[in-house]
Amino acid sequence: MIVKWVIPEMGDIVNRLQHQRRVSTVIVALAAQFVCTASFLPRCMAEGGVRVNVTAPEKRTIVHNVRLPGSLEADERVDLYAKASGYVKKVDVLIGDAVKANQVLVLLDIPEMADEIRRAEAIVAAKNASVTAFDSKVTQAERAIDSSNAEVLRYASQHHLAKLNQTRRQELRKGSAISQQALDEADSAVAVAEAELNIAKTKVASAAADLLATKADREVAVAEEAVADSQLGRLKTLMTYAEIKAPFDGVITRRKVDHGTFVRSAAEGTSMPLLEIMKVDRIRIVADVPEAEAVYVSRGTEVQVNVSVMGEPPFPLTVSRTSGAVDPRTRTVRIEIDMDNKDRRLTPGMFAELTFKLATRPNALVIPSKALSSSGSKMFVFVNDNGKAARVEVGVGYDDGIEAEVVSGLKGSEQVIVSSSGTVRAGTTVTIAESGL
């Protein structure tokens, strides 16, 4: 019984030992493979090297183009509002109608304003009559002054004669040639003439005061007349707003009113325009240029415009103006391109594709963009140097993602590595699989 149990246990032990030996063999093999690939990579690769594709830098003229979307806008666009409240009495235009500047497009009926104008006209007429009446009073006052002045002259003359007569009688009385009564009569005549002269002078002063008061009243009446005229003029001006006219030659692009519609004055806070008019015989093409390219764009920059819906080839234009400032929200610069559209082939809102010719560089050294690598802010390429990969730092100019301009670091005779079958580092043994030389 003891032998039967011992033998199976020995068999299990032997099996476990054999299994551990096989596992150890696999581990040793994997470790050896890892050591070869990780610790002795250059030696392992030396047997065949990394297969690479190379090309030579090419010298030629490159053109820096940028393609951007744009939209077509009317040269001028205006929403027409009512500046007086009333009912639409007449509207003679439909969308698409061509109109001329100052053409009446909408006529409003404003009966309340017509009543106010009649009332204002009556007030103006009354003020005019008042001014006329004061003009008559001024004339009368001036005549009263003239009459009073005449009386002053007459009574002054009488007073002078009375004084002369008094003097003569005083001399005669000294010689007892006349009686005392005759002298007293002369004295009395002088007193009466002097009193009448003073009364006449008082009338002159009173007439002058009346003239000043009348003129002051007339000035008030004239001012009131001016106020009434101004009010009438304001109402008449408002009444002209009953006629909504075209501000320029253009096309009606929206109409939101019909006959009988009640519209409120825009001054009362309404936000609904009655009509929209656009000037479309001239079109502005608008685009937003990223700030990186905006430094190359200015007035006169060439641009090819393609309006694909027209089914026509692109046509050349030049930039008419730029905003001159970068929008901080989009980091773009707004540009505009003017073009004639007298035949009205193009309509506002169309999409356009714009190709800007930003810069031309003759004799540029060009390599494929995929050959470039970066380390921080530095750019570099790998070149084949007698079967070894050599790292060369380069300066890069224009790069459109397909081709890049090398401005420094390469002479043009190098074999630039553009792709490889494995990892390439400085000193890696390389085998050229394909050459673009």
C-alpha positions, 0 to 999 in steps of 0.5 A, a space after each residue: 500500500 505504501 508503494 502505491 501511494 509513493 510512486 504517483 507522488 514522485 510522478 507529479 514531482 517529475 512533471 512539475 520540474 519538466 514544466 518549469 524547465 520549459 517555461 525557463 527556456 522560453 523566458 531565456 529566449 525572450 530575454 535574449 530577443 529583448 536584449 538584442 532589440 533594446 540594448 544592441 539595436 545599432 548592432 542588430 540593424 547593422 546587418 541590413 539597416 533601416 530602409 528609407 525613401 529619399 529626395 533632393 531639395 528642388 530649386 524653383 519659384 513658389 507662389 504663396 496662395 491662400 484660399 478662403 470663403 467669401 460672401 457677396 453683399 450689396 454695395 448698399 442696403 437699407 431698411 425703410 421704416 415709417 417715421 409717422 404712424 398711420 395706415 398704408 394708403 398706397 404701396 406700389 412696389 413688389 420684391 424684385 422691382 427696380 426703383 429710382 432714387 426719391 421714388 415714392 414707394 409707400 404712401 401713408 394716410 395720417 388724418 390726425 396729422 392733417 387736422 393738426 396742420 389745419 389747426 396750426 395754420 389757423 394759429 399762424 393766421 391769428 398770429 399774423 393778424 396780431 402782428 399786423 394789428 400791432 404794426 398799426 398801433 406802432 404807426 398810430 403811436 409814431 403819429 401821436 408823437 409827431 402830433 405832440 411834437 408839433 404841439 410842443 413847437 406851437 406852444 413854444 412859439 406862443 410862449 416865446 411871444 407871450 414873453 416878448 409881450 410881457 417884456 415890452 409891457 414891463 418897460 411901458 409900465 415903468 414909464 406909466 404908459 400902461 396900466 398895471 392891469 395891462 401888465 398883469 394880463 401879459 404876465 398871465 398870458 406868459 403863465 398860460 403859454 408855459 403851462 400849455 407848452 409843458 402839457 404838450 411836452 408831457 404828451 410827447 413823453 406819453 406818446 413815446 412811452 406808448 410807442 415803446 410798449 406797442 413795439 414790445 407787444 409787437 415783438 411778443 406777437 412776432 415771437 408767437 408767430 415764429 413759434 406757430 410757424 415752426 410748429 406748422 413747419 414741423 407738422 408739414 415735415 412730419 406729413 412728408 414722412 407719409 411718403 416713404 421714398 427710395 434713398 438710392 437706385 436699387 432693387 426691392 428685396 423685402 416687402 412687409 406691408 400691404 394696403 390698409 396695414 397700420 404702421 407705427 412710427 419708428 420713433 415710437 419703438 417699432 422694429 419692423 421695416 416696411 421695405 428693404 432696398 439694396 443697391 446691386 449694380 455694384 457688389 462687395 465681396 467680403 472675406 475674413 483673412 486669418 492674421 497669419 496671412 493678413 500681413 500679406 494682404 493690402 489694397 491692390 492684392 490680386 485675388 481670383 474669385 470663383 462663384 461656383 453657382 455661376 458655372 463660370 471660370 474664376 475671374 481676377 480682381 484686386 482687394 479694394 480695402 481692408 479693415 486695418 485691424 484684427 478682430 480679437 474674437 476671430 483673429 481675422 482681418 475683414 477685407 472687401 472687394 468691389 466689382 461691377 454688377 450692372 447686368 445683375 448676374 450676381 446676387 447678394 448672399 451668394 458664396 464665393 471662393 477667393 484665392 489670394 496670391 500673397 507672395 512669390 519666391 523665386 529660386 526657393 529650396 523646396 522639400 516635402 513637408 513630411 520630411 520635417 520634424 520638430 523639437 521644441 521650437 527647432 525644425 530639422 530633417 534627416 539626410 543620408 550621410 554615407 549610409 548613416 542618418 544625419 540630423 540637420 537643423 533647418 529654417 523653414 519659410 512658407 509651408 502649406 503642409 505639402 511642400 515647405 521652403 527651406 531658407 537655411 540649413 541645406 545646400 540642395 545636394 543632400 539626400 533628404 529622408 522623407 519616409 522609412 521602414 523603421 525608427 530613424 535617429 542620428 547615426 542610424 544605418 540606412 538603406 535607400 529603398 527609393 530615391 526622388 533624386 
